[in-house]
């Protein structure tokens, strides 16, 4: 039997990368999935078509998690589509490394990370917890960074670590607040082959990162999705307040 059969799931920032892998993986395991997006409507709808075409169930809902009113809208729309939300994955994050995000000033990057990664996670959790409490059950998975506590050199990593370390502290406190009915855990990806990594595969920077990883490779988005699937499933029913590092042994 699929591990998430009859479960309902919202995944923020699910229109690409890790979020896309989580959405398609959860759908394959029987979940009815909300693919949240902010700007990438066409990509989100493509993922929904792919899931539905393969016999799964999915719907796309636009919301900017940096805006509390959008978070409320996302929850209301998800409940309208799903009836109940069993699992919530806070995957949405600010991209300060590629595209337009890389061109932002340091202050703009920092604010974006605080608004999306930290405050967005907090507001989504605060919004969905009462829904889950009323149902008497729920699972929340928040996304952090394996080096948020251990550190990594550079100005961008400093800002990213600050936001993601905040997510860790919030999530572990939330886990103790909402237990025993709701489980809250964190997934902490390390070096994953997303756009940033793929753009640097022929560089010394990429090879330097490989040399630091005991398993000698970058991870794939599917590696992260597999960990999220386990934490969302009943197989992890005795796990809460924990950080799962997906990093090839780097930390």
C-alpha positions in Angstrom: 0.0 0.0 0.0 1.4 3.5 -0.8 2.8 5.1 2.3 0.7 8.3 2.0 -2.5 6.8 0.6 -5.5 9.1 1.4 -3.2 11.7 3.0 -3.6 15.4 2.0 -0.5 17.5 1.6 0.5 21.1 1.0 4.0 21.8 -0.3 5.2 25.4 -0.5 7.6 26.4 -3.2 6.8 23.2 -5.1 7.2 24.4 -8.7 10.8 23.4 -9.1 13.9 21.7 -7.6 13.5 20.0 -4.3 9.8 21.1 -3.9 8.9 19.5 -7.2 10.6 16.3 -6.3 8.7 16.2 -2.9 5.4 16.9 -4.7 5.8 14.1 -7.3 7.2 11.7 -4.8 4.3 12.2 -2.3 1.8 11.9 -5.2 3.3 8.6 -6.3 2.8 7.4 -2.7 -0.9 8.2 -2.8 -1.1 11.7 -1.4 -3.5 14.4 -2.7 -1.0 17.3 -3.2 -1.3 21.0 -3.3 1.6 22.4 -5.4 2.1 25.9 -4.1 4.0 28.5 -6.2 4.5 32.2 -6.3 5.7 33.3 -9.8 6.1 30.0 -11.7 2.5 29.4 -12.7 3.3 27.5 -15.9 5.8 25.2 -14.2 3.4 24.5 -11.3 0.6 23.6 -13.7 2.9 21.4 -15.7 3.8 19.5 -12.5 0.0 19.1 -11.7 -0.6 17.8 -15.2 2.2 15.3 -14.8 0.9 14.1 -11.5 -2.7 13.9 -12.6 -1.8 12.3 -15.9 0.0 9.6 -14.0 -3.0 8.7 -11.9 -2.3 11.0 -9.0 -4.2 13.9 -7.5 -2.8 17.4 -7.5 -3.8 21.1 -7.8 -1.7 24.3 -8.1 -2.4 27.2 -5.8 -0.5 30.5 -6.0 0.5 32.2 -2.7 3.5 34.3 -1.6 4.4 32.9 1.8 6.2 36.1 2.7 2.7 37.7 2.9 0.5 36.6 5.9 -2.7 37.3 3.9 -1.4 35.0 1.1 -0.7 32.3 3.7 -4.3 32.6 5.0 -5.5 32.3 1.4 -3.4 29.2 0.7 -4.8 27.5 3.8 -8.4 28.4 2.9 -7.9 27.2 -0.7 -6.2 24.0 0.4 -9.0 23.2 2.8 -11.5 23.9 0.0 -9.7 21.5 -2.3 -8.6 18.8 0.1 -11.1 19.0 2.9 -8.3 18.6 5.5 -4.5 19.1 5.5 -2.7 16.1 7.0 0.8 17.1 6.1 2.4 20.5 5.5 5.9 20.9 4.0 7.5 24.4 4.2 9.9 24.2 1.3 9.6 27.7 -0.1 12.8 29.7 0.1 14.4 32.8 -1.3 16.9 32.3 -4.2 19.7 34.8 -3.6 22.3 32.8 -5.7 20.9 32.6 -9.2 18.9 34.7 -11.6 17.5 38.0 -10.4 18.1 37.0 -6.8 21.9 37.1 -7.3 21.6 40.7 -8.5 20.0 41.9 -5.3 21.8 44.1 -2.8 22.9 42.5 0.5 20.2 44.2 2.4 17.6 43.0 -0.2 18.9 39.4 0.0 18.8 39.4 3.8 15.3 40.8 3.9 14.1 38.2 1.3 15.6 35.3 3.4 14.0 36.6 6.5 10.6 37.2 4.9 10.4 33.9 2.9 12.5 31.3 4.7 12.0 32.4 8.3 8.8 34.4 8.6 7.1 32.4 5.8 7.8 29.2 7.7 6.5 30.7 10.9 3.3 32.1 9.5 2.5 28.9 7.6 3.0 26.8 10.8 1.0 29.2 12.9 -1.8 29.1 10.3 -2.0 25.4 9.8 -1.5 24.3 13.4 -5.1 25.2 14.5 -6.4 23.2 11.6 -4.4 20.2 12.5 -5.2 20.5 16.2 -8.9 20.5 15.4 -8.4 17.3 13.4 -6.4 15.8 16.2 -3.3 14.9 14.0 -0.8 16.4 11.6 2.7 16.4 10.3 4.8 19.5 9.6 8.2 19.4 7.8 10.4 22.5 7.7 13.4 23.0 5.4 16.7 24.2 6.9 20.4 23.9 5.9 22.9 21.4 7.2 25.5 24.2 7.7 23.2 26.6 9.4 24.7 25.7 12.8 28.2 24.6 11.7 28.8 27.6 9.4 30.3 28.1 6.0 32.5 31.0 4.8 31.1 33.9 2.8 28.6 36.7 3.0 25.7 34.8 1.3 26.2 31.8 3.6 26.2 34.1 6.6 22.8 35.4 5.7 21.4 32.0 4.7 22.6 30.4 7.9 21.1 33.1 10.0 17.6 32.5 8.5 17.8 28.7 8.5 19.2 28.6 12.1 16.1 30.6 13.0 14.0 27.9 11.3 15.7 25.3 13.4 15.0 27.1 16.7 11.4 27.9 15.8 10.7 24.3 14.7 12.1 22.6 17.7 10.2 24.9 20.0 7.0 24.3 17.9 7.5 20.6 18.1 7.4 20.7 21.9 4.4 23.1 21.8 2.1 21.0 19.5 3.0 17.5 20.6 1.6 14.8 20.9 -1.0 15.3 18.2 1.3 17.1 15.7 4.8 16.0 14.7 7.3 18.7 13.6 10.7 17.8 12.0 13.3 19.4 9.8 15.1 18.3 6.7 18.5 19.9 6.2 19.9 19.5 2.7 23.6 19.9 2.1 25.1 20.3 -1.4 22.3 19.3 -3.7 22.4 19.5 -7.6 20.0 22.4 -8.0 20.5 25.2 -10.5 23.3 26.8 -8.5 25.3 23.6 -8.4 24.7 22.7 -12.0 26.0 26.1 -13.2 29.3 25.4 -11.4 29.9 21.7 -12.2 33.1 22.4 -14.3 34.6 24.8 -11.7 37.2 24.3 -8.9 34.5 25.5 -6.5 32.4 22.4 -7.3 35.3 20.1 -7.0 36.3 21.6 -3.7 32.8 20.8 -2.3 33.0 17.3 -3.7 36.4 16.8 -1.9 34.7 17.7 1.5 31.8 15.2 1.2 32.6 11.7 2.4 30.2 10.2 -0.2 32.1 12.2 -2.9 29.1 13.5 -4.8 26.4 16.2 -4.6 23.0 14.9 -3.6 19.9 14.9 -5.8 16.6 16.5 -5.1 15.1 13.0 -4.9 17.4 12.3 -1.9 15.7 15.1 0.0 12.3 14.0 -1.2 12.9 10.5 0.1 13.8 11.8 3.6 10.7 14.1 3.6 8.6 11.1 2.6 9.8 9.0 5.5 9.2 11.9 8.0 5.7 12.4 6.6 4.8 8.7 6.9 3.5 6.7 9.8 6.9 4.9 9.8 8.2 8.0 11.6 5.4 8.2 14.1 7.9 8.4 17.0 10.0 11.1 15.6 9.5 14.8 16.3 11.7 17.8 16.8 14.6 16.3 14.8 16.9 17.5 12.1 17.6 15.1 9.2 20.8 16.0 7.4 20.9 15.0 3.8 24.5 15.8 3.0 26.6 12.7 2.2 28.1 12.9 5.6 29.5 16.4 5.4 28.2 17.3 8.8 
